[in-house]
Amino acid sequence: MQAKLFTPLTLGDLTLPNRVVMAPLTRNRANPDGDVPYAIHAEYYAQRASAGLIITEATQITPEGKGYIQTPGIHSGAQVAGWRQVTQAVHAKGGRIFLQLWHVGRISHVSLQPDGQAPVAPSPIAAEAQTFVASGFADVSPPRALETAEIPRLLEDYRKATENARAAGFDGVELHAANGYLLDQFLRDGTNKRTDAYGGSLENRTRLLAEVLAVITKIYPPKRVGVRFSPFSGFNDIADSDPMATFAAAIARANEAGLGYLHLVEGEMGQSRDLPPEADIAKLRAA
Ligand SMILES: Cc1cc2nc3c(=O)[nH]c(=O)nc-3n(C[C@H](O)[C@H](O)[C@H](O)COP(=O)(O)O)c2cc1C
């Protein structure tokens, strides 16, 4: 009997020839001059083109969204050209590839930020977390809160990045809303203490996610878009008083957007899959 793993799977209008999906994995190999992906990225991803689907390493939508040394971006012309080499190499081998759209929020360091500015976050609360910079591991820098008036600019950054992904030839995009980065910081009440329309109630904490998804799904058909959450992970010093309620609300937003798939980190990022007693991944998936 043929193993199910090697049978096709329908994802919107795409047929994945098998059910092996390559997880997004940061490699820190972008050209330091402009955070540009280049020939080694094309080789690396083309080597993995027999997967049903590849999700790329997390890729910053804007210089402000960068949190680690030598991660690639999708905000400059050189980056689009670099990623085009990657998508062409994967397609030439018969593969499919989605780009993971990333903004790290407070998980950054001033040495990685434009003009040495403080990183941005929903609220000015520093994470007890580390990143890696030119000199090695370093504590992340204290962030400043995004002004309400800056949200349209942030949405514009997501819009441009998604257009760039399409121009670079990606088959779709995955929105990174996991692992304690910006969108996760907005979702959870441990990091989101805002008093404007983006903080407080679940409707407010999931608003930025919904607005970003609305922007992205105007560029890619919703079935070519996925979203990633890590409801029960504390990675990057993230916490929530009621993750079941928070992520049921977040998943409801993803459902409203009609997305192609939901991607969950089931346990602690890169560690145990043991869950707290109140956690029920199956219930969340069924939402
Ligand atoms: C070195 C490394 C880099 C990673 N980079 C990303 C990333 O860019 N985006 C993402 O969503 N997850 C990233 N992850 C998380 C993995 O995709 C995966 O969810 C995690 O390793 C848990 O799976 P595992 O328990 O099988 O290792 C990374 C993990 C590791 C170890």
The ligand as a Gaussian input file, in Angstrom:
#p B3LYP/6-31G(d) Opt

LIG

0 1
 C       17.352000      27.120000      13.062000
 C       15.861000      27.283000      13.016000
 C       15.329000      28.257000      12.205000
 C       13.948000      28.455000      12.140000
 N       13.427000      29.422000      11.332000
 C       12.084000      29.609000      11.260000
 C       11.535000      30.597000      10.416000
 O       12.238000      31.308000       9.695000
 N       10.182000      30.741000      10.413000
 C        9.356000      29.970000      11.199000
 O        8.140000      30.143000      11.169000
 N        9.872000      29.012000      12.002000
 C       11.196000      28.808000      12.049000
 N       11.709000      27.819000      12.836000
 C       10.784000      26.882000      13.496000
 C       10.643000      25.606000      12.690000
 O        9.942000      25.873000      11.469000
 C        9.845000      24.538000      13.479000
 O        8.556000      24.998000      13.745000
 C       10.494000      24.251000      14.795000
 O       11.826000      23.853000      14.598000
 C        9.710000      23.166000      15.571000
 O        9.717000      21.962000      14.878000
 P       10.624000      20.767000      15.427000
 O       10.126000      20.542000      16.831000
 O       10.318000      19.644000      14.488000
 O       12.037000      21.262000      15.359000
 C       13.086000      27.630000      12.917000
 C       13.642000      26.634000      13.737000
 C       14.999000      26.455000      13.787000
 C       15.550000      25.375000      14.681000

